[in-house]
């Protein structure tokens, strides 16, 4: 498996400083230790930004849809 040469978006360190996780939604690289991740990945792993976003693909309404409903559109 080729080494990921991208830097962690939190500390700007390279892969040689620890295990790099890639967000399954936005593909941002982060060190496992920078986000406090210690366990094996089971299923999709999302960065904090993507985890806080509505999951449109899961059938949840997006912020735009919620605003449209709230406005009575």
LUMKOLVO-58187 format. One line per 10 residues: number of its first residue (from 1); their letters; for each residue x, y, z of N, C-alpha, C. Coordinates in Angstrom, 1 decimal, padded with zeros to 4 digits. Example, Ala and Ser with C-alpha at 12.3 -4.5 7.8 and 13.67 -1.06 7.14 Angstrom:
2
1> AS> 013.2 -005.7 007.8 012.3 -004.5 007.8 013.2 -003.3 007.8 | 012.8 -002.2 007.1 013.7 -001.1 007.1 012.9 000.0 007.9 $
END
This chain:
73
1> XXXXXXXXXX> 000.9 -001.2 000.0 000.0 000.0 000.0 000.9 001.2 000.0 | 000.7 002.2 -000.9 001.5 003.4 -000.9 001.3 004.3 000.3 | 002.3 004.9 000.7 002.3 005.8 001.8 001.6 007.1 001.4 | 000.7 007.6 002.3 000.0 008.8 002.0 000.9 010.0 002.4 | 001.3 010.8 001.4 002.2 011.9 001.6 001.5 013.2 002.1 | 000.2 013.2 002.2 -000.4 014.4 002.7 -000.2 014.7 004.2 | -000.2 015.9 004.6 000.0 016.3 005.9 -001.4 016.4 006.7 | -001.3 016.1 008.0 -002.4 016.2 008.9 -002.9 017.7 008.8 | -004.2 017.9 008.7 -004.8 019.2 008.6 -004.8 019.9 010.0 | -004.6 019.1 011.0 -004.6 019.7 012.4 -003.2 020.2 012.8 $
11> XXXXXXXXXX> -002.2 019.4 012.6 -000.9 019.7 013.1 000.1 020.0 012.0 | -000.3 019.7 010.7 000.6 019.9 009.6 001.7 018.9 009.5 | 001.7 017.9 010.3 002.7 016.8 010.3 002.5 015.8 009.2 | 003.5 015.1 008.8 003.4 014.1 007.7 003.0 012.8 008.3 | 002.8 011.8 007.5 002.4 010.4 007.8 003.5 009.7 008.7 | 004.7 010.2 008.7 005.8 009.5 009.5 005.6 009.8 011.0 | 004.7 010.7 011.3 004.5 011.0 012.7 003.4 010.2 013.4 | 002.7 009.4 012.6 001.6 008.6 013.2 000.7 008.2 012.1 | -000.3 007.4 012.5 -001.3 006.9 011.5 -002.2 008.0 011.0 | -002.3 008.1 009.7 -003.2 009.1 009.1 -004.6 008.4 008.8 $
21> XXXXXXXXXX> -005.6 009.1 009.3 -007.0 008.7 008.9 -007.5 009.7 007.9 | -008.3 009.2 006.9 -008.9 010.0 005.9 -010.4 010.0 006.1 | -011.0 011.1 006.2 -012.4 011.2 006.4 -013.1 010.6 005.2 | -014.1 009.7 005.4 -014.8 009.1 004.3 -015.7 010.0 003.6 | -015.9 011.2 004.1 -016.8 012.1 003.4 -016.0 013.2 002.6 | -015.1 013.9 003.3 -014.4 015.0 002.6 -012.9 014.6 002.3 | -012.5 013.5 002.7 -011.1 013.0 002.4 -010.0 013.7 003.1 | -010.3 014.5 004.2 -009.2 015.3 004.9 -008.4 014.3 005.6 | -007.0 014.5 005.6 -006.1 013.6 006.4 -005.9 014.2 007.8 | -006.0 013.3 008.8 -005.7 013.7 010.2 -005.0 012.6 010.8 $
31> XXXXXXXXXX> -004.1 012.9 011.8 -003.4 011.8 012.6 -004.5 011.3 013.5 | -004.4 010.0 013.8 -005.3 009.4 014.7 -005.1 010.0 016.1 | -003.9 010.3 016.5 -003.6 010.8 017.8 -004.1 012.3 017.9 | -004.1 013.0 016.8 -004.6 014.4 016.8 -006.1 014.5 017.1 | -006.8 013.5 016.8 -008.3 013.5 017.0 -008.7 012.6 018.2 | -007.7 012.0 018.9 -007.9 011.2 020.0 -008.5 009.8 019.6 | -008.2 009.3 018.4 -008.7 008.1 018.0 -007.7 007.0 018.4 | -008.2 005.9 019.1 -007.4 004.9 019.5 -007.8 003.5 019.0 | -009.0 003.3 018.6 -009.5 002.0 018.2 -009.4 001.7 016.7 | -009.8 000.5 016.4 -009.9 000.2 014.9 -011.1 000.9 014.3 $
41> XXXXXXXXXX> -011.0 001.2 013.0 -012.1 001.8 012.3 -013.1 000.7 012.0 | -014.3 001.0 012.4 -015.4 000.0 012.1 -016.4 000.8 011.3 | -016.5 000.6 010.0 -017.4 001.3 009.1 -016.7 002.6 008.7 | -017.5 003.6 008.4 -017.0 004.9 007.9 -016.5 005.7 009.1 | -015.4 006.5 008.8 -014.9 007.4 009.8 -015.0 008.8 009.3 | -015.6 009.7 010.1 -015.8 011.1 009.6 -015.1 012.0 010.5 | -014.5 013.0 009.9 -013.8 014.1 010.7 -014.9 014.9 011.5 | -014.5 015.7 012.4 -015.4 016.5 013.2 -016.3 017.4 012.4 | -015.8 018.0 011.4 -016.6 018.9 010.6 -017.7 018.1 009.9 | -017.4 017.0 009.3 -018.4 016.2 008.5 -019.4 015.5 009.5 $
51> XXXXXXXXXX> -018.9 015.1 010.7 -019.7 014.5 011.7 -020.8 015.4 012.1 | -020.5 016.7 012.1 -021.5 017.7 012.6 -022.5 018.1 011.5 | -022.3 017.7 010.2 -023.1 018.0 009.1 -024.3 017.1 009.0 | -025.5 017.5 008.6 -026.6 016.6 008.3 -026.2 015.5 007.3 | -026.6 014.3 007.5 -026.3 013.2 006.6 -027.4 013.1 005.6 | -027.2 013.9 004.5 -028.2 013.9 003.4 -028.4 012.5 002.8 | -027.3 011.8 002.6 -027.4 010.5 002.0 -028.2 009.5 002.8 | -028.4 009.7 004.1 -029.1 008.8 005.0 -030.6 009.2 005.1 | -031.0 010.1 004.2 -032.4 010.5 004.2 -032.8 011.6 005.1 | -031.8 012.3 005.8 -032.0 013.4 006.6 -032.1 014.7 005.8 $
61> XXXXXXXXXX> -032.8 015.6 006.2 -033.0 016.9 005.4 -031.7 017.7 005.6 | -031.3 018.4 004.5 -030.1 019.3 004.6 -030.6 020.6 005.3 | -029.6 021.4 005.6 -030.0 022.7 006.2 -030.9 023.5 005.3 | -030.6 023.5 004.0 -031.4 024.2 003.0 -032.8 023.7 003.0 | -033.0 022.4 003.0 -034.3 021.8 003.0 -035.1 022.2 004.3 | -034.4 022.1 005.4 -035.0 022.5 006.7 -035.4 024.0 006.7 | -034.6 024.9 006.2 -034.9 026.3 006.1 -036.1 026.5 005.2 | -036.2 025.8 004.1 -037.3 025.9 003.1 -038.6 025.4 003.8 | -038.6 024.3 004.6 -039.8 023.9 005.3 -040.2 024.9 006.3 | -039.2 025.4 007.1 -039.5 026.4 008.1 -040.1 027.6 007.6 $
71> XXX> -039.7 028.0 006.4 -040.2 029.2 005.7 -041.6 029.0 005.1 | -042.0 027.7 005.1 -043.3 027.5 004.5 -043.3 027.3 003.0 | -042.2 027.0 002.4 -042.1 026.9 001.0 -042.5 025.5 000.5 $
END
